Amino acid sequence: MRLHLLPEEDLEAVRVHTKAPTLHRGESLITQSESLCPECLRILPSVIFHKEGKVWIRRICPEHGEIEEIYWGSYELYAKMSVYAHEGKGIYNPHVLEDSPICPMTCGLCNMHSSHTGLANMVLTNRCDLSCWYCFFYAQRAGYVYEPSLDQIRTMFKTLREERPVPGNAVQLTGGEPCLRDDITEIVKSAKEEGIDHIQFNTNGLRLAYQPDFASRLREGGVNTVYLSFDGVTPKTNPKCHWEVPYALESCRSAGLGVVLVPTVMNNVNVHELGDIIRFGFGNMDIIRGVNFQPVSLVGRLTKEERRKLRVTIPDVLEAIEEQTNGQIMKEDWYTCPATTSITHFVEALTGRPHYELSVHFACGVGTYVFREGGKMIPITRFVDIDGLFEYLQEKADELEAGGNKRWVGLKILYRLRSFIDSKRKPKGFKLSKIVYNILIRHNYSALGAFHMGALFLGMMHFMDLYNYDISRVKKCDIHYLSPDGRIIPFCAFNVLPHLYRDKIQKRYGVPIAEWEERTGKKLASTPYKRDIKRLEEGETYKKAYKGFIPGIK
């Protein structure tokens, strides 16, 4: 379904036609963009600038004055990542057909969007058995229950698969807490039937902890990865699910279902435990495939001082990780997501068709891979010339596009691959050049699995809020939300402008709590979970998981 989005008001009135803010002494312009006023949501000209070694964003609202916010905590790292900026393929069949779309007020996707969907979030429910203060979703607070039907869910999968030039093939089932739905296996089955290759399941882990067979059912149904909330290794930093995580991991281990830990990072809350979070993942690499850090997105009205206390940016997290791992993982070991586009270009040139591409804004996310050698963490950058390899692949992509012989190019790559890998420093027994060749030339994706099985992925994605909002980033977003009305909406529009997207959509397709309770025979108030901390802490599974992290555990 393709839509003409008819605004309820003249959206053009929200754009302020003024000059960009001026710079002050000691500031240097990086680029101009557009942002929002956190109070009235007017679209404002903005400047992104360098000051005192950091990157800032500033705009001036005619009603609410100047708004300035930290954008990236290191200009040096910002400059390094900006080299990999990439425009992306865009969307050939936008769902919103406005003649003059206004970003981010008419999302869905439109012809201004420059990235195809890399990962589609599907909200299965806004119910949850927890009530974390920083969470986007909470049914009791909203006053209604949003749970799309199986038919609506299947239609959303179809819409994703119809996206061009690259049909969406990766979905994250999320909430609320998706485990609260009784038809999860049917939902997973419908995703596979509609051609979804990769299914992530985002959960707090409570059901996995108490129902070990649930992990097996997810795995057998086609779920590839569990995205497990994990804000720290202690009860203080992770009150949400600290006690249940070890049991959830054991269930996934028994089922052979891979796990990615997902910490929300907040300054003065859990930044001091980032190294331990990585060590926890590293110590469970048999089942934990990655750690995906998410610097907090600040919601609600906050003063500058309140924001300063909680705000953390990607460079801040990288520096903390370097310090807390004693330099085993350095900030230079990380690369921005679009650095990988040369791989896509090579595969496209080899196959003659569009492929999955990470063309998000370079400031949105970073990642690296860590390998094990004698108990030590070895980032991939220590034994692979990443810059040289990416540059060489782009060179070969250009050669193929110019009419080069595919077989000859393949042979040259086979010969040159080893030159980018330091065999003396790579983990013993890890045949990286063979794996990379099989992935690039033979398209053997079991080789991709072998790569991931031998490594711990470390990633980071900083979703925006109204204070650091940069509209140029929204236009390049590739983490999207599927909506029952046929739209596919960028993450930082869906959640940062809830009155236009998340709340409006879920209220439209939701039902009042009383009606939901009458229809289902359930009571929403009975959902909250109560844990038996003493019993959980006495379990050997708990003790084994946190030994070395919590004093007193032997």
Secondary structure by P-SEA (a helix, b strand, c coil): ccccccccccccccccccccccccccccccccbbbbccccccbbbbbbbbcccbbbbbbbbccccbbbbbccccaaaaaaaaccccccccccccccccccccccccccccccccccccbbbbbccccccccccccccccccccbbbbbcaaaaaaaaaaaaacccccccbbbbcccccccccaaaaaaaaaaaacccbbbbbccaaaaaaccaaaaaaaaaccccccccccccccccccccccaaaaaaaaaaaacbbbbbbbbccccccccaaaaaaaaaaaacccccbbbbbcccccccccaaaaaaccccaaaaaaaaaaaaccccccccccccccaaaaaaaaaaaaccccccccccccccccbbbbbccccccccccccaaaaaaaaaaaaaaaaaacccaaaaaaaaaacccccccccccccccaaaaaaaaacccccaaaaaaaaaabbbbbbbbbbccccccaaaaaaccbbbbbccbbbbccccccccccccaaaaaaaacccaaaaaaaccccccccbbbbaaaaaaacaaaaaaacccccccc
